[in-house]
Amino acid sequence: MILKLFYSKIDKFLPEKLREALKHQGFKRYFANTGWMFLGQIFSLLVSFFVGAWLGRYLGPENFGILNYALAFAGLFTFLADLGIGGILNRELIKFPEKRDELLGTGFRLKILGGIIAFLLAITGALLIKSSALIKVLIVLFAFSFILQAINVISIFFYSIVKSKNNVRAAMAAALISSILKIAVILLGQGVIWIMFIYVLDSIWQGIGLIISYRRFGLKINNWKYNRTLAFKLLKDSWPLMLASATGFIYLKIDQVMIGWLLSNHEVGLYAAAVKLVEIWYFIPGIICGSLFPAIINAKITDSVIYKKRLKALYLLMIGVALAIAIPSTLLANWAIVMLYGSKYLSAGPILQIYAWSGIGLFVSTVITQYFLSENRSLAIFYYNFFSMVINIAINLILIPLIGLTGAAWATLISYLAGPIAVGTMGWFNSFRAKKLLNNT
């Protein structure tokens, strides 16, 4: 209804070609799907964000830092829970929808296995690091959610058939339940262990929602089948993506872990407050690329010119959106920090002013990853993330001891931009060399 009203209002003001494009059923389908994803993510993130800010006020920088350090450290093992098969499953479900039960059943079994391995390694890591008993317990608790996340293969199915509203409903319900429970913890005056329990339960609420949506779609989990040959094929295709995911998670979260190692939990809490004000927007590139992935794959098969135009349009869109976030975040940093988290977090303002600009690199990197995936260059994603990760760790090691938390923010900004700059330079160089060879002949 909203989409039809939107069309009727703008139709007479648009050029004929654009008017025809907007009326195309394929466009409407993808646009509606993206709209659902935006709606769901905005609702879930806003609810979670404001409750999270309230949680930050309640805990204070020290305990908020302990919570976020545990989440960041355990998050370093998340890649094993997915095994990198998410993108491969999506691609295969688009190409071979008739193999749905076999693909989902095999993917589910693999993700269970990956979740168990990630859980065991997280426990081992927690026992080896020098930290308090409380942090070790929090890491172990959160790591258990890795096993519960296997049911999320259902969400990959809904992405592949452009029915993301089913994922959105599950995510919204989970966010609402989780927020209510966190508010209850705050009002009852409970500590971080209870809060971590709620983080673990998030996976259960979302899983139940996905199962209900799957059954309402007329499908049954009981029909899923495990195929050993298919499992080996998925792992063979996905191992570069798993490595890429590993390096990606590390360079996204290593800054908070290193702050905990080199400084203190109090500093982790301040840094986490600034980061969360930027991370709230990180759903945008994932949603756009995730929703348009089927269209990009189809364009690659049917028309290479349209395929390249769509990728170029994505790059420009991501840069524009990132700038629209970075500029006001920089100008309003101190005010936003104090309003949301309280005066105890005021020193997080300068961190936010720097960190906000890292979104440009991250948004563009999402499209670059999408490009590599559509070109079946999975190993290139690993090299790309590994390059960014090494730069991030190296600069953190230099700048955190020198200038503290702003050093970590600068390390993130530089490392996020380094990848896109390197890829752009290589692309320009290859294009220049090709033209030179063509002119010589």
C-alpha positions as CSV (number, residue, x, y, z in Angstrom):
1,M,0.0,0.0,0.0
2,I,2.7,2.4,1.0
3,L,4.7,1.6,-2.1
4,K,1.7,2.2,-4.4
5,L,1.0,5.5,-2.8
6,F,4.7,6.5,-3.2
7,Y,4.5,5.7,-6.9
8,S,1.3,7.6,-7.5
9,K,2.7,10.7,-5.8
10,I,6.0,10.9,-7.8
11,D,5.0,9.3,-11.1
12,K,4.0,12.5,-12.9
13,F,7.3,14.3,-12.0
14,L,9.6,11.6,-13.4
15,P,11.1,11.2,-16.8
16,E,9.4,8.5,-18.9
17,K,12.3,6.0,-18.8
18,L,12.6,6.3,-15.0
19,R,8.9,6.0,-14.7
20,E,8.9,2.7,-16.7
21,A,11.8,1.4,-14.6
22,L,9.9,2.1,-11.4
23,K,6.9,0.3,-12.7
24,H,8.9,-2.8,-13.6
25,Q,7.8,-5.8,-11.4
26,G,11.4,-6.9,-10.8
27,F,12.3,-3.4,-9.4
28,K,9.1,-3.3,-7.2
29,R,10.0,-6.8,-5.8
30,Y,13.6,-5.9,-4.9
31,F,12.6,-2.4,-3.6
32,A,9.8,-3.9,-1.4
33,N,12.2,-6.5,-0.1
34,T,14.8,-3.8,0.7
35,G,12.1,-1.7,2.3
36,W,11.2,-4.5,4.7
37,M,14.8,-5.1,5.6
38,F,15.3,-1.4,6.3
39,L,12.1,-1.2,8.4
40,G,13.0,-4.3,10.5
41,Q,16.6,-3.2,11.0
42,I,15.7,0.3,12.0
43,F,13.1,-0.9,14.5
44,S,15.4,-3.5,16.0
45,L,18.5,-1.3,16.1
46,L,16.7,1.7,17.5
47,V,15.1,-0.3,20.3
48,S,18.3,-2.2,21.0
49,F,20.4,1.0,20.8
50,F,18.4,3.1,23.2
51,V,18.1,0.3,25.7
52,G,21.8,-0.3,25.2
53,A,22.6,3.3,26.0
54,W,20.4,3.0,29.1
55,L,22.4,-0.1,30.0
56,G,25.6,1.9,29.5
57,R,24.4,4.5,31.9
58,Y,23.3,1.9,34.4
59,L,26.6,-0.1,34.3
60,G,29.0,2.8,34.1
61,P,32.2,2.8,31.9
62,E,33.9,0.0,34.0
63,N,31.2,-2.7,33.9
64,F,30.1,-1.6,30.4
65,G,33.7,-2.1,29.4
66,I,33.8,-5.6,30.9
67,L,30.7,-6.6,29.0
68,N,31.9,-5.3,25.7
69,Y,35.4,-6.7,26.2
70,A,33.8,-10.2,26.7
71,L,31.6,-9.7,23.6
72,A,34.5,-8.6,21.5
73,F,36.8,-11.4,22.6
74,A,34.2,-14.1,22.0
75,G,33.3,-12.4,18.7
76,L,36.8,-13.3,17.4
77,F,35.6,-16.9,17.1
78,T,32.3,-16.1,15.4
79,F,33.7,-17.0,11.9
80,L,33.9,-20.6,12.9
81,A,30.2,-20.8,13.7
82,D,29.3,-19.8,10.2
83,L,32.2,-21.6,8.4
84,G,31.8,-19.1,5.6
85,I,28.9,-21.0,4.1
86,G,26.3,-18.2,4.4
87,G,27.2,-16.5,1.1
88,I,27.7,-19.9,-0.7
89,L,24.3,-21.2,0.5
90,N,22.6,-18.0,-0.7
91,R,24.2,-18.4,-4.1
92,E,23.3,-22.0,-4.4
93,L,19.7,-21.5,-3.3
94,I,19.3,-18.8,-6.0
95,K,20.8,-21.1,-8.7
96,F,19.2,-24.4,-7.6
97,P,16.0,-23.7,-5.6
98,E,14.8,-27.3,-6.2
99,K,17.7,-28.4,-3.9
100,R,16.3,-26.3,-1.0
101,D,15.9,-29.1,1.6
102,E,19.3,-30.7,0.8
103,L,21.1,-27.3,0.9
104,L,19.4,-26.2,4.2
105,G,19.8,-29.5,5.9
106,T,23.5,-29.8,5.0
107,G,24.1,-26.1,5.9
108,F,22.4,-26.6,9.2
109,R,24.5,-29.6,10.1
110,L,27.7,-27.8,9.2
111,K,26.8,-24.7,11.2
112,I,26.1,-26.9,14.2
113,L,29.6,-28.4,13.9
114,G,31.1,-25.0,13.4
115,G,29.3,-23.6,16.4
116,I,30.6,-26.4,18.6
117,I,34.2,-25.8,17.4
118,A,33.9,-22.0,18.0
119,F,32.4,-22.6,21.5
120,L,35.3,-24.9,22.5
121,L,38.0,-22.6,21.1
122,A,36.4,-19.6,22.9
123,I,36.5,-21.5,26.2
124,T,40.1,-22.3,25.6
125,G,40.9,-18.7,24.8
126,A,39.1,-17.5,27.9
127,L,41.1,-19.8,30.1
128,L,44.4,-18.7,28.5
129,I,44.0,-15.0,28.6
130,K,44.9,-12.9,31.7
131,S,41.6,-11.6,32.9
132,S,39.2,-11.7,35.8
133,A,37.0,-14.8,36.5
134,L,34.0,-12.6,35.7
135,I,35.2,-11.9,32.1
136,K,36.0,-15.6,31.6
137,V,32.5,-16.6,32.6
138,L,30.9,-13.9,30.3
139,I,33.0,-15.2,27.4
140,V,31.9,-18.8,27.9
141,L,28.3,-17.8,28.3
142,F,28.2,-15.8,25.1
143,A,30.2,-18.4,23.1
144,F,27.3,-20.9,23.7
145,S,25.1,-18.8,21.4
146,F,27.4,-19.9,18.5
147,I,25.7,-23.3,18.6
148,L,22.2,-21.8,18.7
149,Q,22.8,-19.7,15.6
150,A,22.7,-22.7,13.3
151,I,19.0,-22.3,12.7
152,N,19.7,-19.0,11.0
153,V,20.1,-21.0,7.7
154,I,16.4,-20.3,7.4
155,S,17.1,-16.6,7.0
156,I,19.5,-17.4,4.1
157,F,16.6,-19.2,2.4
158,F,14.3,-16.2,2.7
159,Y,17.0,-13.9,1.4
160,S,17.4,-16.1,-1.7
161,I,13.8,-15.9,-2.6
162,V,13.6,-12.1,-1.8
163,K,11.2,-12.6,1.1
164,S,13.1,-10.8,3.8
165,K,10.0,-9.7,5.7
166,N,10.0,-13.2,7.3
167,N,13.5,-12.5,8.7
168,V,12.5,-9.0,9.7
169,R,9.5,-10.2,11.8
170,A,11.8,-12.7,13.6
171,A,14.4,-10.1,14.3
172,M,11.9,-7.5,15.5
173,A,10.3,-10.0,17.9
174,A,13.7,-11.0,19.2
175,A,14.8,-7.4,19.7
176,L,11.6,-6.5,21.5
177,I,11.8,-9.5,23.9
178,S,15.5,-8.9,24.5
179,S,15.0,-5.2,25.2
180,I,12.2,-5.9,27.7
181,L,14.4,-8.4,29.5
182,K,17.3,-5.9,29.7
183,I,15.0,-3.2,31.1
184,A,13.9,-5.7,33.7
185,V,17.5,-6.4,34.6
186,I,18.2,-2.6,35.0
187,L,15.1,-2.0,37.1
188,L,15.8,-5.0,39.3
189,G,19.4,-3.9,39.8
190,Q,21.0,-7.1,38.4
191,G,24.6,-7.4,37.1
192,V,26.4,-8.2,33.8
193,I,26.0,-12.0,34.1
194,W,22.2,-11.6,33.8
195,I,22.7,-9.2,30.8
196,M,24.9,-11.8,29.1
197,F,22.3,-14.4,29.6
198,I,19.9,-12.2,27.6
199,Y,22.4,-11.9,24.8
200,V,22.5,-15.7,24.6
201,L,18.7,-15.9,24.6
202,D,18.5,-13.5,21.6
203,S,19.5,-16.4,19.4
204,I,16.7,-18.6,20.8
205,W,14.0,-15.9,20.2
206,Q,15.1,-15.2,16.7
207,G,15.4,-19.0,15.9
208,I,11.8,-19.6,17.1
209,G,10.6,-16.7,14.9
210,L,12.4,-18.1,11.9
211,I,11.0,-21.6,12.4
212,I,7.4,-20.2,12.7
213,S,7.9,-18.2,9.5
214,Y,9.3,-21.2,7.7
215,R,6.3,-23.4,8.7
216,R,3.9,-20.6,7.7
217,F,5.5,-20.7,4.3
218,G,4.3,-24.3,4.0
219,L,7.7,-25.9,4.5
220,K,9.0,-28.3,7.1
221,I,12.4,-28.6,8.8
222,N,11.8,-32.4,9.0
223,N,12.3,-32.5,5.2
224,W,15.9,-31.2,5.5
225,K,18.5,-33.7,4.3
226,Y,22.2,-34.0,5.0
227,N,24.3,-34.7,1.9
228,R,27.9,-35.6,2.7
229,T,29.1,-34.9,-0.8
230,L,27.4,-31.5,-0.8
231,A,28.9,-30.7,2.6
232,F,32.4,-31.2,1.2
233,K,31.6,-29.1,-1.8
234,L,30.2,-26.3,0.4
235,L,33.3,-26.4,2.6
236,K,35.6,-26.5,-0.5
237,D,33.9,-23.3,-1.9
238,S,33.6,-21.6,1.5
239,W,37.0,-22.0,3.1
240,P,38.3,-18.8,1.5
241,L,35.2,-17.0,2.8
242,M,35.7,-18.5,6.3
243,L,39.3,-17.1,6.3
244,A,38.0,-13.8,5.0
245,S,35.3,-13.8,7.7
246,A,37.9,-14.6,10.4
247,T,40.1,-11.7,9.4
248,G,37.1,-9.4,9.0
249,F,35.8,-10.1,12.5
250,I,39.3,-9.7,13.9
251,Y,39.8,-6.3,12.4
252,L,36.3,-5.2,13.3
253,K,36.7,-6.1,17.0
254,I,40.4,-6.3,17.7
255,D,40.5,-2.6,18.7
256,Q,38.3,-3.2,21.8
257,V,40.3,-6.4,22.7
258,M,43.6,-4.6,22.4
259,I,42.3,-1.6,24.5
260,G,41.4,-4.1,27.2
261,W,44.9,-5.6,27.0
262,L,46.9,-2.4,26.8
263,L,44.7,0.0,28.9
264,S,41.8,-1.0,31.1
265,N,38.1,-2.1,31.1
266,H,37.1,1.5,31.9
267,E,38.7,2.6,28.6
268,V,36.9,-0.2,26.8
269,G,33.6,1.1,28.1
270,L,34.3,4.6,26.8
271,Y,35.5,3.4,23.4
272,A,32.5,1.0,23.1
273,A,30.1,3.9,23.7
274,A,31.5,5.8,20.8
275,V,31.7,2.8,18.5
276,K,28.0,1.9,19.1
277,L,26.9,5.3,17.9
278,V,28.6,4.5,14.6
279,E,27.8,0.8,14.4
280,I,24.1,1.5,14.5
281,W,24.4,2.5,10.9
282,Y,26.4,-0.5,9.7
283,F,23.2,-2.4,8.8
284,I,22.7,-0.1,5.8
285,P,25.4,-1.5,3.4
286,G,24.6,-5.1,4.4
287,I,20.9,-4.7,3.8
288,I,21.3,-3.0,0.4
289,C,23.9,-5.5,-0.9
290,G,22.1,-8.5,0.7
291,S,18.8,-7.6,-0.9
292,L,20.2,-6.8,-4.3
293,F,22.5,-9.8,-4.5
294,P,20.1,-11.8,-6.6
295,A,19.7,-8.9,-9.0
296,I,23.5,-8.5,-9.3
297,I,24.0,-12.2,-9.9
298,N,21.3,-12.2,-12.6
299,A,22.8,-9.1,-14.3
300,K,26.2,-10.8,-14.4
301,I,24.7,-13.7,-16.3
302,T,22.5,-11.7,-18.7
303,D,24.3,-8.3,-19.3
304,S,27.9,-7.4,-18.2
305,V,27.3,-3.7,-19.0
306,I,24.3,-3.5,-16.6
307,Y,26.2,-5.6,-14.1
308,K,29.1,-3.0,-14.0
309,K,26.7,-0.1,-13.9
310,R,24.9,-1.5,-10.9
311,L,28.2,-2.1,-9.0
312,K,29.3,1.5,-9.8
313,A,26.0,2.9,-8.6
314,L,26.4,0.9,-5.4
315,Y,29.9,2.4,-4.7
316,L,28.5,6.0,-5.2
317,L,25.5,5.3,-3.0
318,M,27.6,3.9,-0.2
319,I,30.0,6.8,-0.2
320,G,27.1,9.3,-0.1
321,V,25.3,7.5,2.8
322,A,28.6,7.2,4.8
323,L,29.2,10.9,4.4
324,A,25.7,11.8,5.5
325,I,26.4,9.8,8.7
326,A,29.9,11.0,9.3
327,I,29.4,14.8,9.1
328,P,26.6,15.2,11.7
329,S,28.2,12.6,13.9
330,T,31.4,14.7,14.0
331,L,29.5,17.9,14.7
332,L,27.2,16.5,17.4
333,A,29.6,14.0,19.0
334,N,30.0,15.4,22.5
335,W,26.3,16.3,22.8
336,A,25.2,12.8,21.6
337,I,27.5,11.0,24.0
338,V,26.4,13.0,27.0
339,M,22.7,12.9,26.1
340,L,22.7,9.1,25.6
341,Y,25.3,7.8,28.0
342,G,25.7,10.6,30.6
343,S,28.6,12.9,31.6
344,K,30.7,9.9,32.8
345,Y,31.3,9.1,29.1
346,L,32.1,12.7,27.9
347,S,35.7,11.7,27.0
348,A,34.3,9.4,24.4
349,G,33.3,12.4,22.2
350,P,36.7,12.9,20.5
351,I,36.7,9.1,19.7
352,L,33.4,9.4,18.0
353,Q,34.5,12.4,15.9
354,I,37.3,10.2,14.4
355,Y,35.6,6.9,14.3
356,A,32.5,8.2,12.5
357,W,34.6,8.6,9.3
358,S,35.6,5.0,9.2
359,G,32.1,4.2,7.9
360,I,33.2,5.4,4.4
361,G,35.8,2.6,4.2
362,L,33.5,0.0,5.7
363,F,30.5,0.9,3.4
364,V,32.7,0.7,0.3
365,S,34.3,-2.5,1.5
366,T,30.9,-4.1,1.6
367,V,30.5,-3.5,-2.1
368,I,34.0,-4.6,-2.8
369,T,33.3,-7.9,-1.0
370,Q,30.0,-8.2,-3.0
371,Y,32.0,-7.7,-6.2
372,F,34.6,-10.4,-5.3
373,L,31.8,-12.8,-4.4
374,S,29.9,-12.2,-7.6
375,E,33.1,-12.7,-9.6
376,N,33.7,-16.0,-7.6
377,R,36.9,-14.6,-6.2
378,S,36.5,-15.8,-2.7
379,L,40.2,-15.9,-1.9
380,A,40.5,-12.2,-2.9
381,I,38.1,-11.4,0.0
382,F,40.5,-13.1,2.4
383,Y,43.5,-11.2,1.1
384,Y,41.5,-8.0,1.3
385,N,40.4,-8.5,4.9
386,F,43.8,-9.8,5.9
387,F,45.5,-6.7,4.5
388,S,43.1,-4.5,6.5
389,M,43.5,-6.6,9.6
390,V,47.3,-6.4,9.6
391,I,47.3,-2.6,9.2
392,N,44.7,-2.3,12.0
393,I,46.7,-4.4,14.5
394,A,50.0,-2.7,13.6
395,I,48.7,0.8,14.0
396,N,46.8,-0.1,17.2
397,L,50.1,-1.4,18.7
398,I,51.8,1.9,17.9
399,L,49.1,4.4,18.6
400,I,47.2,3.1,21.7
401,P,50.3,3.3,23.9
402,L,51.1,6.7,22.5
403,I,47.8,8.6,22.4
404,G,45.3,6.1,24.0
405,L,41.7,5.7,22.8
406,T,42.0,8.2,19.9
407,G,44.9,6.1,18.6
408,A,42.6,3.1,18.4
409,A,40.0,5.3,16.5
410,W,42.7,6.5,14.1
411,A,43.9,2.9,13.6
412,T,40.3,1.8,12.6
413,L,39.8,4.8,10.3
414,I,43.1,4.2,8.5
415,S,42.7,0.4,8.1
416,Y,39.1,0.7,6.9
417,L,40.2,3.1,4.2
418,A,43.4,1.3,3.3
419,G,41.5,-1.7,1.6
420,P,39.3,0.4,-0.8
421,I,42.3,2.6,-1.7
422,A,44.5,-0.4,-2.5
423,V,41.7,-2.0,-4.6
424,G,41.0,1.2,-6.4
425,T,44.7,1.8,-7.1
426,M,45.1,-1.8,-8.5
427,G,42.0,-1.4,-10.6
428,W,43.3,1.9,-12.0
429,F,46.7,0.4,-12.7
430,N,45.3,-2.6,-14.5
431,S,43.0,-0.4,-16.6
432,F,45.9,1.9,-17.5
433,R,48.1,-1.1,-18.4
434,A,45.4,-2.6,-20.6
435,K,44.9,0.7,-22.5
436,K,48.6,1.1,-23.0
437,L,48.9,-2.5,-24.4
438,L,45.9,-1.8,-26.7
439,N,47.5,1.4,-28.0
440,N,50.8,-0.3,-28.6
441,T,49.1,-2.9,-30.8
